[in-house]
Every structure is written in C-alpha cells, then in structure tokens.
Amino acid sequence: MKKPIGTIAKTGEKCPESGVWKVTSLPTTTAPISKGNTMPPYNNKGVNWKLIQHA
C-alpha cells in the first residue's frame, strides 16, 4: 500500500515511497526520489521532505 500524499521524511532517512518530494521550508525545491534511497540534504542542510505526487 502506498504512503499517502503529505507523508514527511527527513534528510538521511530512507525514502518511504517513490514519487515527487518537496522541501517544506524556504527556499524550496522538488525532486523525484525513489523508495529506499536516502533522502538528500538541500542547500547543504538537513530538511523535511513532503510527498506531493506518487511515481
């Protein structure tokens, strides 16, 4: 079963669901991240990523 849109994952955690993820803070960005990959930092900082679209 897929994780719901809006799921949050932090930098360094394993991605819980493949899809498009968006940084919740400013400045923001989006990135396609595959399930099982490590959630990346953004601007050399640890951030929260929110799932906005399933793959």
PDB file of N, CA, C, O and CB in Angstrom:
ATOM      1  N   MET A   1       0.839  -1.191   0.000  1.00  0.00           N
ATOM      2  CA  MET A   1       0.000   0.000   0.000  1.00  0.00           C
ATOM      3  C   MET A   1       0.883   1.254   0.000  1.00  0.00           C
ATOM      4  O   MET A   1       1.870   1.333   0.731  1.00  0.00           O
ATOM      5  CB  MET A   1      -0.954  -0.002   1.226  1.00  0.00           C
ATOM      6  N   LYS A   2       0.514   2.214  -0.820  1.00  0.00           N
ATOM      7  CA  LYS A   2       1.321   3.428  -0.941  1.00  0.00           C
ATOM      8  C   LYS A   2       1.153   4.328   0.279  1.00  0.00           C
ATOM      9  O   LYS A   2       0.091   4.383   0.899  1.00  0.00           O
ATOM     10  CB  LYS A   2       0.942   4.193  -2.210  1.00  0.00           C
ATOM     11  N   LYS A   3       2.234   5.026   0.601  1.00  0.00           N
ATOM     12  CA  LYS A   3       2.159   6.050   1.641  1.00  0.00           C
ATOM     13  C   LYS A   3       1.310   7.198   1.106  1.00  0.00           C
ATOM     14  O   LYS A   3       1.329   7.465  -0.096  1.00  0.00           O
ATOM     15  CB  LYS A   3       3.591   6.548   2.063  1.00  0.00           C
ATOM     16  N   PRO A   4       0.560   7.887   1.979  1.00  0.00           N
ATOM     17  CA  PRO A   4      -0.310   8.959   1.496  1.00  0.00           C
ATOM     18  C   PRO A   4       0.458  10.219   1.090  1.00  0.00           C
ATOM     19  O   PRO A   4       1.545  10.499   1.594  1.00  0.00           O
ATOM     20  CB  PRO A   4      -1.320   9.308   2.559  1.00  0.00           C
ATOM     21  N   ILE A   5      -0.145  10.969   0.162  1.00  0.00           N
ATOM     22  CA  ILE A   5       0.377  12.295  -0.178  1.00  0.00           C
ATOM     23  C   ILE A   5       0.436  13.098   1.123  1.00  0.00           C
ATOM     24  O   ILE A   5      -0.487  13.043   1.936  1.00  0.00           O
ATOM     25  CB  ILE A   5      -0.522  13.021  -1.273  1.00  0.00           C
ATOM     26  N   GLY A   6       1.516  13.835   1.309  1.00  0.00           N
ATOM     27  CA  GLY A   6       1.693  14.597   2.549  1.00  0.00           C
ATOM     28  C   GLY A   6       2.614  13.914   3.543  1.00  0.00           C
ATOM     29  O   GLY A   6       2.969  14.505   4.563  1.00  0.00           O
ATOM     30  N   THR A   7       3.012  12.664   3.260  1.00  0.00           N
ATOM     31  CA  THR A   7       3.970  11.964   4.116  1.00  0.00           C
ATOM     32  C   THR A   7       5.250  12.791   4.213  1.00  0.00           C
ATOM     33  O   THR A   7       5.707  13.350   3.215  1.00  0.00           O
ATOM     34  CB  THR A   7       4.274  10.535   3.567  1.00  0.00           C
ATOM     35  N   ILE A   8       5.827  12.870   5.408  1.00  0.00           N
ATOM     36  CA  ILE A   8       7.056  13.630   5.643  1.00  0.00           C
ATOM     37  C   ILE A   8       8.212  12.661   5.883  1.00  0.00           C
ATOM     38  O   ILE A   8       8.069  11.671   6.600  1.00  0.00           O
ATOM     39  CB  ILE A   8       6.891  14.599   6.853  1.00  0.00           C
ATOM     40  N   ALA A   9       9.360  12.961   5.271  1.00  0.00           N
ATOM     41  CA  ALA A   9      10.600  12.224   5.519  1.00  0.00           C
ATOM     42  C   ALA A   9      11.720  13.245   5.681  1.00  0.00           C
ATOM     43  O   ALA A   9      11.720  14.292   5.032  1.00  0.00           O
ATOM     44  CB  ALA A   9      10.916  11.209   4.353  1.00  0.00           C
ATOM     45  N   LYS A  10      12.673  12.927   6.555  1.00  0.00           N
ATOM     46  CA  LYS A  10      13.773  13.852   6.842  1.00  0.00           C
ATOM     47  C   LYS A  10      15.042  13.448   6.107  1.00  0.00           C
ATOM     48  O   LYS A  10      15.238  12.279   5.775  1.00  0.00           O
ATOM     49  CB  LYS A  10      14.041  13.912   8.345  1.00  0.00           C
ATOM     50  N   THR A  11      15.899  14.429   5.860  1.00  0.00           N
ATOM     51  CA  THR A  11      17.214  14.170   5.287  1.00  0.00           C
ATOM     52  C   THR A  11      17.889  13.048   6.080  1.00  0.00           C
ATOM     53  O   THR A  11      17.903  13.065   7.311  1.00  0.00           O
ATOM     54  CB  THR A  11      18.091  15.462   5.291  1.00  0.00           C
ATOM     55  N   GLY A  12      18.448  12.073   5.357  1.00  0.00           N
ATOM     56  CA  GLY A  12      19.153  10.959   5.983  1.00  0.00           C
ATOM     57  C   GLY A  12      18.298   9.727   6.180  1.00  0.00           C
ATOM     58  O   GLY A  12      18.831   8.630   6.343  1.00  0.00           O
ATOM     59  N   GLU A  13      16.966   9.883   6.168  1.00  0.00           N
ATOM     60  CA  GLU A  13      16.082   8.730   6.289  1.00  0.00           C
ATOM     61  C   GLU A  13      15.950   8.033   4.938  1.00  0.00           C
ATOM     62  O   GLU A  13      16.243   8.618   3.895  1.00  0.00           O
ATOM     63  CB  GLU A  13      14.693   9.158   6.818  1.00  0.00           C
ATOM     64  N   LYS A  14      15.509   6.790   4.968  1.00  0.00           N
ATOM     65  CA  LYS A  14      15.216   6.078   3.721  1.00  0.00           C
ATOM     66  C   LYS A  14      13.875   6.574   3.190  1.00  0.00           C
ATOM     67  O   LYS A  14      12.918   6.742   3.945  1.00  0.00           O
ATOM     68  CB  LYS A  14      15.193   4.521   3.941  1.00  0.00           C
ATOM     69  N   CYS A  15      13.820   6.803   1.891  1.00  0.00           N
ATOM     70  CA  CYS A  15      12.592   7.271   1.262  1.00  0.00           C
ATOM     71  C   CYS A  15      11.503   6.207   1.414  1.00  0.00           C
ATOM     72  O   CYS A  15      11.706   5.062   1.008  1.00  0.00           O
ATOM     73  CB  CYS A  15      12.831   7.605  -0.236  1.00  0.00           C
ATOM     74  N   PRO A  16      10.345   6.565   1.995  1.00  0.00           N
ATOM     75  CA  PRO A  16       9.300   5.567   2.221  1.00  0.00           C
ATOM     76  C   PRO A  16       8.405   5.293   1.012  1.00  0.00           C
ATOM     77  O   PRO A  16       7.653   4.318   1.010  1.00  0.00           O
ATOM     78  CB  PRO A  16       8.450   6.002   3.358  1.00  0.00           C
ATOM     79  N   GLU A  17       8.478   6.151  -0.025  1.00  0.00           N
ATOM     80  CA  GLU A  17       7.605   5.995  -1.189  1.00  0.00           C
ATOM     81  C   GLU A  17       8.204   6.714  -2.396  1.00  0.00           C
ATOM     82  O   GLU A  17       8.649   7.856  -2.284  1.00  0.00           O
ATOM     83  CB  GLU A  17       6.186   6.538  -0.886  1.00  0.00           C
ATOM     84  N   SER A  18       8.213   6.046  -3.545  1.00  0.00           N
ATOM     85  CA  SER A  18       8.699   6.682  -4.768  1.00  0.00           C
ATOM     86  C   SER A  18       7.726   7.760  -5.217  1.00  0.00           C
ATOM     87  O   SER A  18       6.511   7.563  -5.217  1.00  0.00           O
ATOM     88  CB  SER A  18       8.899   5.640  -5.886  1.00  0.00           C
ATOM     89  N   GLY A  19       8.284   8.907  -5.602  1.00  0.00           N
ATOM     90  CA  GLY A  19       7.435   9.976  -6.098  1.00  0.00           C
ATOM     91  C   GLY A  19       8.169  11.296  -6.136  1.00  0.00           C
ATOM     92  O   GLY A  19       9.398  11.349  -6.075  1.00  0.00           O
ATOM     93  N   VAL A  20       7.389  12.370  -6.239  1.00  0.00           N
ATOM     94  CA  VAL A  20       7.946  13.715  -6.236  1.00  0.00           C
ATOM     95  C   VAL A  20       7.827  14.263  -4.814  1.00  0.00           C
ATOM     96  O   VAL A  20       6.751  14.278  -4.215  1.00  0.00           O
ATOM     97  CB  VAL A  20       7.214  14.646  -7.275  1.00  0.00           C
ATOM     98  N   TRP A  21       8.960  14.707  -4.303  1.00  0.00           N
ATOM     99  CA  TRP A  21       9.052  15.215  -2.940  1.00  0.00           C
ATOM    100  C   TRP A  21       9.402  16.692  -2.967  1.00  0.00           C
ATOM    101  O   TRP A  21      10.146  17.141  -3.839  1.00  0.00           O
ATOM    102  CB  TRP A  21      10.096  14.426  -2.127  1.00  0.00           C
ATOM    103  N   LYS A  22       8.860  17.465  -1.997  1.00  0.00           N
ATOM    104  CA  LYS A  22       9.084  18.905  -1.936  1.00  0.00           C
ATOM    105  C   LYS A  22       9.631  19.275  -0.561  1.00  0.00           C
ATOM    106  O   LYS A  22       9.158  18.778   0.462  1.00  0.00           O
ATOM    107  CB  LYS A  22       7.775  19.684  -2.233  1.00  0.00           C
ATOM    108  N   VAL A  23      10.631  20.151  -0.551  1.00  0.00           N
ATOM    109  CA  VAL A  23      11.175  20.661   0.713  1.00  0.00           C
ATOM    110  C   VAL A  23      10.103  21.533   1.369  1.00  0.00           C
ATOM    111  O   VAL A  23       9.477  22.358   0.704  1.00  0.00           O
ATOM    112  CB  VAL A  23      12.511  21.477   0.480  1.00  0.00           C
ATOM    113  N   THR A  24       9.893  21.346   2.679  1.00  0.00           N
ATOM    114  CA  THR A  24       8.808  22.056   3.365  1.00  0.00           C
ATOM    115  C   THR A  24       9.200  23.457   3.821  1.00  0.00           C
ATOM    116  O   THR A  24       8.335  24.247   4.200  1.00  0.00           O
ATOM    117  CB  THR A  24       8.350  21.257   4.555  1.00  0.00           C
ATOM    118  N   SER A  25      10.502  23.775   3.789  1.00  0.00           N
ATOM    119  CA  SER A  25      10.960  25.095   4.225  1.00  0.00           C
ATOM    120  C   SER A  25      11.356  25.940   3.008  1.00  0.00           C
ATOM    121  O   SER A  25      11.363  25.455   1.877  1.00  0.00           O
ATOM    122  CB  SER A  25      12.157  24.963   5.209  1.00  0.00           C
ATOM    123  N   LEU A  26      11.682  27.203   3.261  1.00  0.00           N
ATOM    124  CA  LEU A  26      12.123  28.107   2.189  1.00  0.00           C
ATOM    125  C   LEU A  26      13.624  28.307   2.272  1.00  0.00           C
ATOM    126  O   LEU A  26      14.148  28.387   3.383  1.00  0.00           O
ATOM    127  CB  LEU A  26      11.395  29.471   2.274  1.00  0.00           C
ATOM    128  N   PRO A  27      14.349  28.393   1.161  1.00  0.00           N
ATOM    129  CA  PRO A  27      13.827  28.187  -0.195  1.00  0.00           C
ATOM    130  C   PRO A  27      13.429  26.731  -0.387  1.00  0.00           C
ATOM    131  O   PRO A  27      13.941  25.843   0.296  1.00  0.00           O
ATOM    132  CB  PRO A  27      14.874  28.600  -1.256  1.00  0.00           C
ATOM    133  N   THR A  28      12.524  26.494  -1.311  1.00  0.00           N
ATOM    134  CA  THR A  28      12.022  25.143  -1.523  1.00  0.00           C
ATOM    135  C   THR A  28      12.443  24.625  -2.894  1.00  0.00           C
ATOM    136  O   THR A  28      12.894  25.383  -3.753  1.00  0.00           O
ATOM    137  CB  THR A  28      10.492  25.108  -1.385  1.00  0.00           C
ATOM    138  N   THR A  29      12.288  23.342  -3.073  1.00  0.00           N
ATOM    139  CA  THR A  29      12.544  22.695  -4.347  1.00  0.00           C
ATOM    140  C   THR A  29      11.763  21.399  -4.371  1.00  0.00           C
ATOM    141  O   THR A  29      11.238  20.966  -3.345  1.00  0.00           O
ATOM    142  CB  THR A  29      14.064  22.444  -4.571  1.00  0.00           C
ATOM    143  N   THR A  30      11.683  20.783  -5.528  1.00  0.00           N
ATOM    144  CA  THR A  30      11.091  19.451  -5.639  1.00  0.00           C
ATOM    145  C   THR A  30      12.119  18.523  -6.268  1.00  0.00           C
ATOM    146  O   THR A  30      13.023  18.957  -6.982  1.00  0.00           O
ATOM    147  CB  THR A  30       9.771  19.479  -6.480  1.00  0.00           C
ATOM    148  N   ALA A  31      11.959  17.234  -5.987  1.00  0.00           N
ATOM    149  CA  ALA A  31      12.872  16.240  -6.553  1.00  0.00           C
ATOM    150  C   ALA A  31      12.164  14.896  -6.642  1.00  0.00           C
ATOM    151  O   ALA A  31      11.406  14.529  -5.744  1.00  0.00           O
ATOM    152  CB  ALA A  31      14.166  16.122  -5.701  1.00  0.00           C
ATOM    153  N   PRO A  32      12.412  14.153  -7.736  1.00  0.00           N
ATOM    154  CA  PRO A  32      11.921  12.778  -7.788  1.00  0.00           C
ATOM    155  C   PRO A  32      12.869  11.893  -6.978  1.00  0.00           C
ATOM    156  O   PRO A  32      14.079  11.897  -7.205  1.00  0.00           O
ATOM    157  CB  PRO A  32      11.805  12.272  -9.269  1.00  0.00           C
ATOM    158  N   ILE A  33      12.318  11.147  -6.045  1.00  0.00           N
ATOM    159  CA  ILE A  33      13.136  10.285  -5.184  1.00  0.00           C
ATOM    160  C   ILE A  33      12.483   8.911  -5.143  1.00  0.00           C
ATOM    161  O   ILE A  33      11.272   8.791  -4.958  1.00  0.00           O
ATOM    162  CB  ILE A  33      13.286  10.885  -3.735  1.00  0.00           C
ATOM    163  N   SER A  34      13.299   7.881  -5.318  1.00  0.00           N
ATOM    164  CA  SER A  34      12.795   6.506  -5.340  1.00  0.00           C
ATOM    165  C   SER A  34      12.793   5.890  -3.954  1.00  0.00           C
ATOM    166  O   SER A  34      13.656   6.177  -3.124  1.00  0.00           O
ATOM    167  CB  SER A  34      13.627   5.651  -6.281  1.00  0.00           C
ATOM    168  N   LYS A  35      11.811   5.043  -3.724  1.00  0.00           N
ATOM    169  CA  LYS A  35      11.685   4.326  -2.451  1.00  0.00           C
ATOM    170  C   LYS A  35      12.992   3.601  -2.146  1.00  0.00           C
ATOM    171  O   LYS A  35      13.571   2.947  -3.013  1.00  0.00           O
ATOM    172  CB  LYS A  35      10.497   3.319  -2.492  1.00  0.00           C
ATOM    173  N   GLY A  36      13.444   3.727  -0.905  1.00  0.00           N
ATOM    174  CA  GLY A  36      14.664   3.055  -0.465  1.00  0.00           C
ATOM    175  C   GLY A  36      15.910   3.910  -0.572  1.00  0.00           C
ATOM    176  O   GLY A  36      16.914   3.618   0.078  1.00  0.00           O
ATOM    177  N   ASN A  37      15.866   4.979  -1.392  1.00  0.00           N
ATOM    178  CA  ASN A  37      17.009   5.891  -1.476  1.00  0.00           C
ATOM    179  C   ASN A  37      17.056   6.757  -0.221  1.00  0.00           C
ATOM    180  O   ASN A  37      16.050   6.921   0.470  1.00  0.00           O
ATOM    181  CB  ASN A  37      16.922   6.779  -2.753  1.00  0.00           C
ATOM    182  N   THR A  38      18.221   7.301   0.064  1.00  0.00           N
ATOM    183  CA  THR A  38      18.376   8.188   1.212  1.00  0.00           C
ATOM    184  C   THR A  38      17.860   9.580   0.851  1.00  0.00           C
ATOM    185  O   THR A  38      18.207  10.127  -0.196  1.00  0.00           O
ATOM    186  CB  THR A  38      19.861   8.251   1.667  1.00  0.00           C
ATOM    187  N   MET A  39      17.032  10.147   1.723  1.00  0.00           N
ATOM    188  CA  MET A  39      16.510  11.497   1.487  1.00  0.00           C
ATOM    189  C   MET A  39      17.683  12.476   1.549  1.00  0.00           C
ATOM    190  O   MET A  39      18.449  12.471   2.513  1.00  0.00           O
ATOM    191  CB  MET A  39      15.395  11.878   2.540  1.00  0.00           C
ATOM    192  N   PRO A  40      17.820  13.310   0.524  1.00  0.00           N
ATOM    193  CA  PRO A  40      19.009  14.165   0.430  1.00  0.00           C
ATOM    194  C   PRO A  40      18.898  15.454   1.246  1.00  0.00           C
ATOM    195  O   PRO A  40      17.803  15.860   1.634  1.00  0.00           O
ATOM    196  CB  PRO A  40      19.267  14.513  -1.013  1.00  0.00           C
ATOM    197  N   PRO A  41      20.045  16.092   1.502  1.00  0.00           N
ATOM    198  CA  PRO A  41      20.013  17.446   2.059  1.00  0.00           C
ATOM    199  C   PRO A  41      19.651  18.439   0.948  1.00  0.00           C
ATOM    200  O   PRO A  41      19.659  18.091  -0.233  1.00  0.00           O
ATOM    201  CB  PRO A  41      21.389  17.817   2.710  1.00  0.00           C
ATOM    202  N   TYR A  42      19.342  19.652   1.333  1.00  0.00           N
ATOM    203  CA  TYR A  42      19.091  20.719   0.364  1.00  0.00           C
ATOM    204  C   TYR A  42      19.818  21.964   0.849  1.00  0.00           C
ATOM    205  O   TYR A  42      19.701  22.338   2.016  1.00  0.00           O
ATOM    206  CB  TYR A  42      17.552  20.992   0.186  1.00  0.00           C
ATOM    207  N   ASN A  43      20.569  22.607  -0.039  1.00  0.00           N
ATOM    208  CA  ASN A  43      21.420  23.755   0.335  1.00  0.00           C
ATOM    209  C   ASN A  43      22.370  23.385   1.480  1.00  0.00           C
ATOM    210  O   ASN A  43      22.638  24.191   2.371  1.00  0.00           O
ATOM    211  CB  ASN A  43      20.543  24.968   0.746  1.00  0.00           C
ATOM    212  N   ASN A  44      22.871  22.141   1.433  1.00  0.00           N
ATOM    213  CA  ASN A  44      23.807  21.635   2.447  1.00  0.00           C
ATOM    214  C   ASN A  44      23.220  21.604   3.848  1.00  0.00           C
ATOM    215  O   ASN A  44      23.957  21.684   4.830  1.00  0.00           O
ATOM    216  CB  ASN A  44      25.051  22.475   2.455  1.00  0.00           C
ATOM    217  N   LYS A  45      21.884  21.488   3.953  1.00  0.00           N
ATOM    218  CA  LYS A  45      21.217  21.438   5.259  1.00  0.00           C
ATOM    219  C   LYS A  45      20.258  20.257   5.297  1.00  0.00           C
ATOM    220  O   LYS A  45      19.731  19.822   4.273  1.00  0.00           O
ATOM    221  CB  LYS A  45      20.458  22.764   5.548  1.00  0.00           C
ATOM    222  N   GLY A  46      20.050  19.754   6.503  1.00  0.00           N
ATOM    223  CA  GLY A  46      19.022  18.742   6.702  1.00  0.00           C
ATOM    224  C   GLY A  46      17.654  19.403   6.611  1.00  0.00           C
ATOM    225  O   GLY A  46      17.430  20.456   7.208  1.00  0.00           O
ATOM    226  N   VAL A  47      16.744  18.794   5.869  1.00  0.00           N
ATOM    227  CA  VAL A  47      15.409  19.368   5.673  1.00  0.00           C
ATOM    228  C   VAL A  47      14.344  18.284   5.801  1.00  0.00           C
ATOM    229  O   VAL A  47      14.645  17.091   5.795  1.00  0.00           O
ATOM    230  CB  VAL A  47      15.307  20.060   4.294  1.00  0.00           C
ATOM    231  N   ASN A  48      13.102  18.725   5.914  1.00  0.00           N
ATOM    232  CA  ASN A  48      11.951  17.824   5.823  1.00  0.00           C
ATOM    233  C   ASN A  48      11.453  17.842   4.386  1.00  0.00           C
ATOM    234  O   ASN A  48      11.329  18.897   3.764  1.00  0.00           O
ATOM    235  CB  ASN A  48      10.813  18.239   6.821  1.00  0.00           C
ATOM    236  N   TRP A  49      11.170  16.656   3.876  1.00  0.00           N
ATOM    237  CA  TRP A  49      10.613  16.499   2.535  1.00  0.00           C
ATOM    238  C   TRP A  49       9.178  16.008   2.662  1.00  0.00           C
ATOM    239  O   TRP A  49       8.883  15.145   3.489  1.00  0.00           O
ATOM    240  CB  TRP A  49      11.467  15.512   1.675  1.00  0.00           C
ATOM    241  N   LYS A  50       8.287  16.560   1.843  1.00  0.00           N
ATOM    242  CA  LYS A  50       6.875  16.142   1.841  1.00  0.00           C
ATOM    243  C   LYS A  50       6.535  15.527   0.490  1.00  0.00           C
ATOM    244  O   LYS A  50       6.848  16.091  -0.558  1.00  0.00           O
ATOM    245  CB  LYS A  50       5.928  17.349   2.147  1.00  0.00           C
ATOM    246  N   LEU A  51       5.895  14.370   0.525  1.00  0.00           N
ATOM    247  CA  LEU A  51       5.462  13.693  -0.701  1.00  0.00           C
ATOM    248  C   LEU A  51       4.306  14.477  -1.322  1.00  0.00           C
ATOM    249  O   LEU A  51       3.276  14.677  -0.678  1.00  0.00           O
ATOM    250  CB  LEU A  51       5.035  12.215  -0.408  1.00  0.00           C
ATOM    251  N   ILE A  52       4.473  14.923  -2.577  1.00  0.00           N
ATOM    252  CA  ILE A  52       3.413  15.694  -3.237  1.00  0.00           C
ATOM    253  C   ILE A  52       2.801  14.959  -4.435  1.00  0.00           C
ATOM    254  O   ILE A  52       1.735  15.341  -4.918  1.00  0.00           O
ATOM    255  CB  ILE A  52       3.963  17.033  -3.693  1.00  0.00           C
ATOM    256  N   GLN A  53       3.478  13.899  -4.916  1.00  0.00           N
ATOM    257  CA  GLN A  53       2.959  13.154  -6.069  1.00  0.00           C
ATOM    258  C   GLN A  53       3.554  11.753  -6.062  1.00  0.00           C
ATOM    259  O   GLN A  53       4.758  11.579  -5.875  1.00  0.00           O
ATOM    260  CB  GLN A  53       3.287  13.884  -7.409  1.00  0.00           C
ATOM    261  N   HIS A  54       2.702  10.759  -6.267  1.00  0.00           N
ATOM    262  CA  HIS A  54       3.210   9.388  -6.386  1.00  0.00           C
ATOM    263  C   HIS A  54       3.884   9.194  -7.734  1.00  0.00           C
ATOM    264  O   HIS A  54       3.552   9.865  -8.712  1.00  0.00           O
ATOM    265  CB  HIS A  54       2.071   8.362  -6.204  1.00  0.00           C
ATOM    266  N   ALA A  55       4.842   8.260  -7.774  1.00  0.00           N
ATOM    267  CA  ALA A  55       5.546   7.946  -9.029  1.00  0.00           C
ATOM    268  C   ALA A  55       4.631   7.191  -9.965  1.00  0.00           C
ATOM    269  O   ALA A  55       5.036   6.836 -11.072  1.00  0.00           O
ATOM    270  CB  ALA A  55       6.822   7.122  -8.759  1.00  0.00           C
TER     271      ALA A  55
END
